[in-house]
């Protein structure tokens, strides 16, 4: 037996095991990162003011002017702007891949689209007045969410997941709801 050949085979085997281990580690790291991002997204909405702002926005008509928004919202106007700022600050994290788009959509798709629809006219007016990048990431996210699936196509989770048995069913039951 040629010892050099046996050593080369052992080295090759070790390298292959190292590569396989590295691939497994990268996959585990990605899954861990997505899990952490999900928890952080969920925590950001646990604030009662954010939840109140979403409900307040939902009840408003679309495309109100700044004056109309201020009048209808009164002291809640600041909370609504804080909500928009939160979505705006999440945009770069999604664009850079720190928060996967599908996870963001699972948590905030509807709220992001509603927020943009309600504040669009206000934002566009402020941009024309000189603040050209106001809520730019909010707009970007809302447009990505609408591309995934328009809100009008929503099937409520309680209907879509009727046949859910375990987490392996998630992607199958989401198919057709949102392109991923």
Buried (B, 14 or more C-beta within 10 A) or exposed (E): EEEEEEEEEEEEEEEEEEEEEEEEEEEEEEEEBBEEBBEBBEEBBEBEEBEBBBEBBEEBEEBBEBEBBEEBBEEBBEBBBEBBBBBBEBBBBBBEEEBBBBBBBBBBBBBBBBBBBBBBBBBBBBBEEEEEEBBBBBBBBBEBBBEBBEEEEBEEEEEBBEEEEEEEEEEEBBEEBBEE
